[in-house]
Amino acid sequence: MMSHEWILQCGVLYVPILCAALLLALSREEARHPVALLFALTWQAAMVPVVDFFCQKLGFWSYGGTRWWVLDMPLAFHLGWVVWWGAVMPLLYECLVPHTGKIMAGMLVVAMALTIDLVGMPRLAPVLHLSKQWWLGEGLMCGLVLMPGILLHQLTRHSILPLCRGLMISFAFALLVLWVLPASTLESLPVLSEKRWIVFVVVLLLALLPGVWAVVLFGTVGQGTPIPFDPPQRLVTVGIYRWMANPMQTSILLAMLVVAWFLSHTGLCIAALSTWVYSIGIARWSESMDLTQRFGESWLAYRQRTPNWLPLRWRKRNDQ
């Protein structure tokens, strides 16, 4: 017989999935934008556990009665909130827009999400334990997670503000890969010195700098994002792309190795090496076919003079 805690977690997980499936069936075809939903879900997958973690540290709530965690959040709660805020709320917004207009639809969706949480969360005990000030955490989650996620969905759905959506999805992806997933596989985060933290932050920022520069160029010059489903509309060969063809892949690989060192995480180190092998194999082949088809001779000429990984000047120096 299932325990009360298990029933609660199943409800938190499967009710959003059923609601999302129903809305997908009922919504207009043009509203079921797969890339926009993918971006919204990725944003929620990264931001929900991180902001929830800080809400717990601030004493707004705590959890118990589970064995599976994402950071310090039960896995079922994480997946349920990701689907609820990353799929159900954007789809509900799309269903309301034709009848109420964009502004009113946004207000109704946020109000509905808040109302359901304010009514439902106190009933999730004993898995979820709320403090008297827990509504402040709910407001924090809404402002930092729900509303930006709906915004990202709409920016992607209508293909506007490419720099904004590129930075948002890149931040979410990096947060998910570099912290949420690795930290969730550890039984507990290691106790580290202040000096190690400072070195980690400085080195990580340096490793991420080429990637951030590339994302900005994709948004401003290329009018797109780093995600293959929402690519740049123009070939980008300026800035850091004058010296290397894959600054974002270089950046994320270096960042993964830095985080692996910081957390003493062997699995993340292996994942970084596997990503590199994938990048020089399948990813390079697929990217070459796609870009050749879209940009033709311009892309081929660019690739002939620009290396994949090592900066051009460094490669010339080594050749000499």
Summary of the structure (lengths in Angstrom):
residues: 320
radius of gyration: 21.7
end to end distance: 72.8
largest distance: 72.8
contacts: 996
relative contact order: 0.09
helix: 75%
strand: 3%
